[in-house]
Amino acid sequence: MRATTIHAPRDIRLSEVDDPTIEKPTDAIVKVTSACICGSDLWPYRGENDITPGDTIGHECIGVVEEVGSEVGDVRPGDFVVVPFDHCDNTCAHCRAGMQSACVELSMTSSGQGQYARVGHADGSLVKVPDVGASGPDAALVPHLVALSDVMPTGWHAAVAAGVKQGGTTVVVGDGAVGLCGVLAAAQMGSEKVVLMSRHEPRQEIGRAFGATHVVAERGREAAAAVKEITGGVGADAVLECVGTDQAMGTAFAVARPGAMVGFVGVPHGVELPVRRMFQKNVGLAGGMAPVREYLPHLLELTLAGTIEPGRVFDLTLPLDEVAEGYRAMDDRRAVKVLLDVDGSLGA
């Protein structure tokens, strides 16, 4: 099959690799129809993570079940499914507690930017899209479904971890796709004020469409002062940290009111927690890798009802052949998030 591979920093290629196969009786093989590039894919792309040359990359996709193992009973070939990036059995103690991202059988999508992907524990992981057959959904729905494989549940997880409440004030640090989905989540949860920290007008526009009531373009102390002004000198009830850098984490704690929670979902790189500030202000920290399967049924219901449109974070659609350009566009901040038309059904 054709799949995206990484060979060195800023060296992304579309290569011929072996098709994935059923390795365990609980596996399924999904024929990928649409996929996307994640902000976390930029860490290895920029050389911030270790790279094994030739490895496939990509973990967000939707598609049609092609083959299932002998113990798979809930999904069948021909089902159209959303593939959570983190696979789970959905039955272990951690899954039953709503933390499927820590499943004892955890595995990950590894060739989401390719023509086929193997999914571990298919019955526990895959979520079928109702009333959609092998021909696929309407093209207008596709971006929203792709967003449900990672970015929307991750933004939702940040809001849950931060304890966003009806009528409160939420600050979102990070204007990437996850941060924007965090804005959407906070608005859906009833936050009265949703402050997006962003310096980029196209991202601000999406943020406002998702429910941001305020935009703060400043950084550092000026950003904290702006949030204090918006909140009447109090600070935020809930803060969503959606970047993963030390600066972003510092900003999150600087804008949090005493007793607030910071929900973090940005993959940490070089972060040192301000423990003394946390102690003095009684500000807590929660979050981590999103348990996508926990949130996916509810988010799919909201999406199919047209209540949320998370796919608006995609501002560039490319055929799979042009995946390297997609990485360049996101690295250069020419695109918020790139949708990949894997099977040509979107006409990209």
C-alpha positions in Angstrom: 0.0 0.0 0.0 1.0 3.7 -0.2 1.6 5.3 3.2 3.3 8.4 4.6 6.7 7.7 6.0 9.2 9.8 7.9 13.0 9.5 7.2 14.6 12.5 8.9 13.6 15.9 10.1 11.4 17.6 7.4 11.8 14.5 5.2 8.2 13.2 4.7 7.6 10.8 1.8 4.7 8.8 0.3 6.2 5.3 0.1 5.2 1.7 -0.8 5.0 -0.3 2.4 3.6 -3.7 3.3 -0.2 -3.8 3.9 -1.1 -4.3 7.5 -2.5 -7.7 8.4 -4.5 -9.3 11.1 -2.1 -10.1 13.9 -4.5 -10.9 16.7 -8.1 -12.3 16.6 -9.4 -9.0 18.0 -7.8 -6.9 15.2 -9.5 -5.2 12.2 -8.1 -3.7 9.0 -9.6 -0.4 7.9 -9.4 0.9 4.4 -8.7 4.5 5.0 -10.8 7.0 3.0 -9.8 10.3 4.7 -7.0 11.2 7.2 -5.2 14.3 8.4 -2.0 15.7 9.8 -1.8 16.3 13.6 0.0 19.0 15.3 1.8 16.3 17.3 3.1 14.9 14.0 5.1 18.1 13.8 7.3 17.2 16.8 9.2 14.4 14.9 8.9 16.4 11.7 10.9 19.2 13.3 13.4 16.8 14.9 12.0 17.2 18.4 11.3 13.4 18.8 13.4 10.4 17.9 12.9 9.1 14.3 13.3 5.7 12.9 13.8 6.3 9.2 11.1 4.7 7.1 8.5 4.4 9.9 4.9 5.1 8.9 3.3 8.2 10.5 -0.2 9.4 11.1 -2.9 8.4 13.6 -6.1 10.2 12.6 -8.4 8.5 10.1 -11.8 7.3 9.1 -12.8 4.5 6.6 -14.4 1.2 5.8 -13.8 -2.0 7.7 -12.0 -4.3 5.2 -11.3 -7.4 7.3 -11.8 -8.5 10.9 -10.2 -11.1 13.2 -12.0 -14.2 14.3 -13.0 -12.8 17.7 -14.4 -9.5 16.4 -18.2 -9.5 16.6 -19.5 -5.9 16.8 -18.0 -4.5 13.6 -18.2 -6.2 10.2 -16.5 -5.6 6.8 -18.4 -2.8 5.0 -19.0 -0.8 8.2 -18.0 2.8 8.0 -16.1 3.8 11.1 -14.3 6.5 13.0 -10.9 5.2 14.2 -9.8 6.5 17.6 -6.0 7.2 17.6 -5.7 5.2 20.8 -7.1 1.7 20.7 -8.6 0.0 23.7 -10.6 -3.2 24.7 -13.1 -0.9 26.5 -13.6 -3.6 29.2 -10.5 -3.4 31.5 -10.6 -1.6 34.8 -9.1 1.5 33.4 -11.5 1.6 30.5 -14.5 1.1 32.8 -13.3 4.1 34.7 -13.4 6.2 31.6 -9.7 6.2 31.0 -9.4 4.2 27.8 -6.1 5.9 26.9 -4.6 3.8 29.7 -6.1 0.5 28.6 -4.1 -2.5 29.6 -4.3 -3.5 25.9 -3.5 -0.1 24.6 -2.3 0.3 21.0 -2.1 3.1 18.5 -2.9 3.8 14.9 0.4 3.9 13.1 -0.4 4.2 9.4 -3.3 6.6 9.5 -1.9 8.6 6.6 -1.9 5.6 4.4 -4.4 3.4 2.5 -4.9 0.9 5.3 -4.6 0.8 9.1 -4.7 -2.0 11.6 -6.9 -1.4 14.6 -6.3 -3.4 17.8 -9.3 -4.5 19.8 -11.7 -3.4 17.1 -14.9 -4.1 19.0 -13.7 -1.8 21.9 -12.2 0.8 19.7 -14.1 1.4 16.5 -17.3 3.5 16.4 -19.6 2.9 13.5 -21.2 5.9 11.8 -24.9 5.0 11.5 -26.7 4.9 8.2 -23.4 5.1 6.2 -22.3 2.2 4.1 -19.2 1.3 2.3 -19.8 4.1 -0.2 -19.0 6.6 2.6 -20.7 9.6 4.0 -21.6 12.9 2.3 -18.5 14.8 1.5 -19.6 17.7 3.6 -19.6 15.5 6.7 -16.2 14.0 6.2 -14.0 16.7 7.8 -16.2 16.6 10.9 -15.9 12.8 11.2 -12.1 12.9 10.8 -11.9 15.5 13.6 -13.5 13.0 15.9 -10.6 10.5 15.6 -8.4 12.8 17.8 -8.5 16.5 17.7 -12.1 17.1 18.9 -12.0 14.5 21.7 -8.6 15.9 22.8 -10.0 19.4 23.0 -13.0 18.0 24.9 -10.7 16.1 27.3 -8.9 19.3 28.1 -12.2 20.9 29.0 -13.3 17.9 31.1 -10.0 17.8 32.9 -10.1 21.6 33.6 -13.6 21.2 35.1 -15.3 23.6 32.7 -18.7 24.5 34.2 -21.9 26.3 33.2 -21.5 30.0 33.6 -17.8 30.0 34.3 -14.8 31.6 32.6 -12.5 29.5 30.5 -9.1 30.4 29.0 -7.7 28.4 26.1 -3.9 28.5 25.7 -3.0 27.5 22.1 -4.8 28.3 18.8 -4.0 25.1 17.0 -6.7 22.7 16.0 -6.8 21.1 19.5 -7.0 24.5 21.2 -9.8 25.6 18.8 -11.7 22.4 19.6 -11.2 23.2 23.2 -13.0 26.5 22.6 -15.8 24.5 21.0 -15.9 22.1 23.9 -16.0 24.9 26.5 -18.8 26.7 24.7 -20.8 23.5 24.5 -20.3 22.9 28.2 -21.8 26.3 28.9 -18.8 28.5 29.8 -20.1 32.1 29.9 -16.7 33.6 28.8 -14.3 31.7 26.6 -11.0 33.4 26.1 -8.8 32.2 23.2 -5.2 33.2 23.4 -4.2 33.7 19.7 -2.2 36.1 17.5 -3.3 34.7 14.2 -6.4 36.2 12.5 -7.5 33.1 10.6 -7.4 31.0 13.8 -9.1 33.8 15.7 -11.9 33.7 13.2 -12.5 29.9 13.7 -12.3 30.4 17.5 -15.0 33.0 17.4 -17.2 30.8 15.2 -16.6 28.0 17.8 -17.8 30.2 20.7 -14.8 32.3 21.8 -16.2 35.5 23.5 -12.8 37.1 23.8 -9.4 36.9 22.0 -6.1 37.8 23.7 -3.2 38.3 21.3 -0.6 39.3 24.0 2.0 37.0 25.5 3.6 36.6 28.9 2.7 39.1 31.6 0.7 41.2 29.2 -1.5 38.2 28.4 -2.0 37.5 32.1 -3.0 41.2 32.6 -5.5 41.0 29.7 -7.1 38.0 31.2 -7.3 39.6 34.6 -9.1 42.6 33.0 -11.6 40.4 31.2 -12.3 38.5 34.5 -12.6 41.5 36.7 -9.2 40.8 38.3 -10.1 37.3 39.3 -8.6 35.0 36.7 -10.0 32.0 34.9 -12.1 29.3 36.5 -10.7 26.7 34.0 -7.7 26.8 31.8 -7.0 24.5 28.8 -3.3 24.1 27.9 -3.2 22.8 24.3 0.4 23.4 23.3 2.8 21.4 25.4 5.6 23.9 25.8 7.0 25.4 29.0 5.9 28.9 28.0 2.3 27.7 27.4 2.2 25.9 30.7 3.5 28.9 32.5 0.9 31.1 30.9 -1.8 28.6 31.9 -0.9 28.9 35.5 -0.5 32.6 35.3 -4.1 33.2 34.2 -5.7 30.6 36.5 -7.6 31.9 39.5 -6.9 30.5 43.0 -8.6 27.1 43.2 -8.8 26.7 39.4 -7.8 23.7 37.4 -5.5 23.5 34.3 -6.4 20.8 31.8 -3.4 19.9 29.7 -3.4 17.9 26.5 -0.4 19.3 24.7 2.3 16.6 24.5 4.9 18.0 27.0 8.2 19.1 25.6 10.6 20.7 28.1 7.9 21.6 30.6 8.8 22.4 34.2 5.7 22.8 36.4 5.5 25.9 38.6 5.0 23.8 41.7 5.3 26.7 44.2 2.7 28.8 42.3 0.5 25.7 42.2 0.9 25.3 46.0 0.3 29.0 46.8 -2.7 29.4 44.6 -4.2 25.9 45.1 -4.3 25.5 41.3 -4.5 21.9 40.1 -3.4 20.1 37.0 -5.1 17.2 35.2 -5.3 15.8 31.8 -3.0 13.9 29.4 -3.7 11.7 26.5 -7.3 11.8 25.6 -9.5 8.7 26.1 -11.1 9.1 22.7 -13.4 6.1 23.0 -15.0 7.6 26.1 -16.1 10.7 24.4 -16.6 9.6 20.8 -20.2 8.3 21.0 -21.5 11.6 22.4 -19.4 13.7 20.1 -20.5 11.7 17.1 -24.1 12.3 18.2 -23.5 16.0 18.4 -21.8 16.0 15.0 -24.5 14.1 13.2 -27.1 16.4 14.7 -25.2 19.4 13.4 -24.8 20.8 16.9 -21.0 21.0 16.5 -18.9 21.2 13.3 -15.3 20.4 14.5 -14.1 19.9 10.9 -14.0 23.6 10.4 -10.4 23.4 11.8 -9.4 22.0 8.4 -8.4 24.9 6.1 -6.5 22.9 3.5 -7.4 19.7 1.8 -4.8 17.8 -0.3 -4.6 14.4 -2.0 -2.4 11.8 -0.3 0.2 12.3 -3.0 0.8 15.8 -1.6 1.2 14.9 2.0 4.7 16.4 2.2 3.3 19.7 1.2 0.7 19.3 3.9 3.4 19.0 6.5 5.2 22.1 5.1 2.0 24.1 5.2 1.4 23.3 8.9 5.0 23.8 9.8 5.0 27.2 8.2 1.6 28.0 9.8 0.1 28.4 6.4 -2.6 25.9 7.5 -4.2 25.2 10.8 -4.9 21.6 10.0 -4.6 19.6 6.7 -7.2 17.1 5.6 -5.9 14.3 3.4 -8.1 12.8 0.7 -6.7 9.3 0.7 -9.1 7.5 -1.7 -9.9 10.5 -4.0 -13.6 10.6 -2.9 -13.3 14.3 -2.0 -11.9 15.3 -5.3 -8.9 17.1 -3.8 
